[in-house]
Structures are given as structure tokens and as C-alpha cells.
């Protein structure tokens, strides 16, 4: 491979051939779109200094570079998470963003939606950085063991062990519950109707008995500080918040959040500003919601907030 590209041509090829996949990898590794963007930007800066003629496979080289940058970030993030205020949830991603424009073919769309779900991302959080990297590279991005070994600078045997441990932990913490679009729409609208009518009983019936609610305020805004368990308790708490005077101008908009049925809450008294996202994970019991994930941390809403603002300014 020759290195006769101009800087502009090299940048265009990086963006066209690699950037979307690298962002998808970094987002799954870090749970943050902003950090994923920073990692890919750093990868580009390093790539711009590389002699391409000495690189056999661009994609493998860049995936390895991004993986190592993410591993460094995860090691420092582990320390930061120990001091995180309240519940940590990943930065939300809307369906039409398709992980910054990268998504698999139609035959893998259901699996893809599950593999960016918040429950899946939380299960990944419980893995060590190396387990997380090895598992994602193999089970999500379909790399062979020898490629993963080169990515992680480990033996193939060590990588097999990492992936085996990760699978066991993922299986223990996370089970897929695929739901048809019609059922997802029904859950969202039933949830919205119960909130709008402030009907505690209706909301409690929609939630499973063992449902959990998690809210991430990041210490920046008010949020329930610990996971809340039980459909009845969640319903009373949620409707209690909906009855507050500060919630009177909130508007509920259906959305798909991290592959899950959900909604955006906008504050019409503040120009339609995004207040929070809600993702509803279906329960194993048909027709019920098993988990409610609420993202309120303004630092994690910036990307979606900008898109909502731009959409309001340009309705066409």
C-alpha cells in the first residue's frame, strides 16, 4: 500500500471507510458518545502521522489503535466511577442515529438493537476492560481470536479465556427480550397515557412486580439516587414526580432509545428543551415493562439535545 495520498484525501478516506465503525466500537467500549468522538478524533490525529505504506490492513490497524485508546480511557474511568454521584447509565442513543451512521445489515438489525440496549451496556460495565474489549471484538464485531490477540497483545489462549469469562458474566447479568415493533409501541403509549393521566394504578399494572427503575443525574440534577425496585413503588414515585409543578409543562415524545422503546421529555416552558430520556426494557412477562432507565445528566444529553433543537428549528 502506497502513502501518496494528500492530507485531504487521507482524511476523506478515513471518514468514509473507518470513522463510523470506529465510533461504534468506542461507544460500546465507553458508553459515551462524546468520549467515543474524542477517541476517534485522537485516532485520526495519530493516523495522520502514520506511513500508510507500512500498514498492511488499515481497518485492523485502526481498530487496534481505538481499542487501546479505549482501554486506557476505561482504566481511568474505573477510578472516576468510584466517585460518580448516584446511578451511572450510558449516554443515550436514538434509533435514527444508528451509532453515528454505522449499523449492520437488515438481517442483524434485531441483534444490533439488543447489543446497544442499556441493559447490555450495564452488563458490559461489570467486565474488566480487557474482558470487555475481547468480548466486543469477538462477539459483536466478529474478529477472529488471532486478530483479537494482536489487538490486545495477548496470546490466543488468553483471549479465549477473557471471552469465556465475559460471556458467563454477560449471561448472568443480561438476557435478551426481543419485542415486536407493535408491542414496543403499545408499551410506550400505555406508559405515556398513565403518566399523562397521573394514573398510579395503570402504571403499576404496566410494570412487572420485580421491575427496576434507574435514574442518572450525575450529581448535576435531581434524580433517584439508587435503583428503585417493585412496580408499585416505581409507579408511585414516577407519578409523584409527574405531579410536581415543575413537570406541568413537560411534553412526552415517543422515541427509540438504545434500541429500546422509550420517550423524550421536553420542557415547553423552556423552548422545548430536552429534560430527560426514558428507555423501557420489556419484561420476560409479555406485555409488561421490566426496567425503566432515565437519563437526566445534562452532560450526557448534549448530543440528543442539539438534534432536538435543530429539528425544532427546521421542521422540514
Residue pairs with C-beta under 8 A, 6 or more apart in sequence:
1 52
1 53
1 55
1 56
1 58
2 52
2 53
3 51
3 52
3 53
3 54
5 13
5 52
7 48
10 47
10 48
10 52
11 44
11 48
14 44
14 47
14 62
17 58
17 59
18 58
18 59
18 62
19 40
19 44
19 100
20 99
20 100
20 101
20 102
21 59
21 63
21 102
22 39
22 40
22 43
22 62
22 63
22 66
23 33
23 36
23 37
23 40
23 99
23 100
23 101
23 102
24 99
24 100
24 102
25 63
25 66
25 67
25 70
25 136
25 137
25 141
26 35
26 36
26 39
26 40
26 66
26 69
26 70
27 33
27 36
27 93
27 99
27 100
27 116
28 115
28 116
28 121
28 124
28 136
28 140
29 36
29 67
29 70
29 71
29 73
29 74
29 132
29 133
29 136
30 36
30 39
30 70
30 73
30 74
30 77
31 90
31 91
31 121
31 124
31 125
32 90
32 91
32 300
33 91
33 93
33 100
33 303
34 91
34 299
34 300
34 302
34 303
35 73
36 100
39 66
39 69
39 70
39 73
40 66
42 69
43 62
43 65
43 66
43 69
46 65
47 62
47 65
50 61
52 58
55 61
60 147
60 150
60 151
63 137
63 141
63 143
63 151
64 150
64 151
67 133
67 137
67 151
67 152
68 151
70 129
70 133
71 129
71 130
71 133
74 129
74 132
75 129
78 129
81 88
84 218
84 219
85 217
85 218
85 219
85 225
86 215
86 216
86 217
86 218
86 219
86 223
86 224
86 225
86 226
87 214
87 215
87 216
87 223
87 224
87 225
87 226
87 227
88 125
88 216
89 118
89 122
89 214
89 215
89 216
89 293
89 294
89 295
89 297
89 300
90 118
90 121
90 122
90 258
90 300
91 295
91 300
91 303
92 118
92 257
92 258
92 277
92 279
92 295
92 300
92 301
92 304
93 99
93 116
93 257
93 258
94 255
94 256
94 257
94 304
94 307
95 113
95 255
95 256
95 257
95 259
97 307
99 116
103 109
103 112
104 111
104 112
110 178
112 259
113 256
113 259
113 260
114 120
114 176
114 178
114 259
115 140
115 259
116 258
116 259
117 258
117 259
117 260
117 279
117 281
118 257
118 258
118 260
118 279
118 281
118 291
118 293
119 174
119 281
119 291
120 170
120 174
121 258
122 173
122 174
123 169
123 170
123 173
123 174
124 132
124 135
124 136
124 170
126 169
126 173
127 135
127 166
127 169
127 170
130 152
130 154
130 162
131 162
131 163
131 165
131 166
131 169
132 166
133 151
133 152
134 148
134 152
134 159
134 162
134 163
134 166
135 162
135 163
135 166
135 167
135 170
137 143
137 147
137 148
137 151
138 144
138 145
138 148
138 159
138 163
139 163
139 167
143 151
145 156
145 159
145 160
146 156
148 154
148 156
148 159
148 163
149 155
149 156
149 158
149 159
152 159
152 162
154 162
175 284
177 281
177 282
177 283
177 284
177 290
179 187
179 261
179 282
183 282
183 286
183 287
184 256
184 260
184 261
184 282
185 254
185 261
186 287
187 206
187 261
187 280
187 282
187 287
187 289
188 254
188 261
188 262
188 263
188 280
189 254
190 202
190 206
191 203
191 206
191 263
191 278
191 280
191 289
192 252
192 254
192 263
193 199
193 202
194 202
194 203
194 206
194 235
194 239
195 203
195 238
195 239
195 242
195 252
196 252
198 239
198 242
198 243
199 239
200 235
200 236
200 239
201 235
203 234
203 235
203 238
203 239
204 231
204 232
204 234
204 235
204 236
205 231
206 231
206 288
206 289
207 231
207 232
207 234
207 235
207 288
207 289
207 290
207 292
208 231
208 283
208 284
208 285
208 288
208 289
208 290
209 230
209 231
209 232
210 229
210 230
210 231
210 290
211 229
211 230
211 231
211 234
211 283
211 288
211 289
211 290
211 291
211 292
212 227
212 228
212 229
212 234
212 290
212 291
212 292
213 224
213 227
213 228
213 229
213 234
213 237
213 238
213 291
213 292
213 293
213 294
214 224
214 227
214 228
214 291
214 292
214 293
214 294
215 223
215 224
215 294
215 295
215 296
216 223
216 294
216 295
216 296
216 297
216 300
217 223
217 296
217 297
218 296
218 297
218 298
218 299
218 300
220 297
220 298
220 299
221 296
221 297
221 298
222 296
223 294
223 296
223 297
224 237
228 234
228 237
234 292
238 292
241 247
242 250
249 267
249 268
249 269
249 270
250 265
250 266
250 267
250 268
250 275
251 265
251 266
251 267
251 268
251 272
252 263
252 264
252 265
253 263
253 264
253 265
253 266
254 261
254 262
254 263
255 262
255 263
255 264
255 277
256 262
257 263
257 277
257 278
257 279
257 293
258 279
260 279
260 280
260 281
260 293
261 279
261 280
261 282
262 277
262 278
262 279
262 280
263 277
263 278
264 274
264 276
264 277
264 278
264 304
264 308
265 274
265 275
265 276
265 277
265 278
266 272
266 273
266 274
266 275
266 308
267 273
267 274
267 275
271 312
272 308
272 309
272 312
273 305
273 309
274 301
274 304
274 305
274 308
275 296
276 294
276 295
276 296
276 301
277 294
277 295
277 301
277 304
278 292
278 293
278 294
278 295
279 292
279 293
279 295
280 289
280 291
280 292
280 293
281 289
281 290
281 291
281 292
281 293
282 288
282 289
282 290
283 289
283 290
283 291
284 290
295 301
298 305
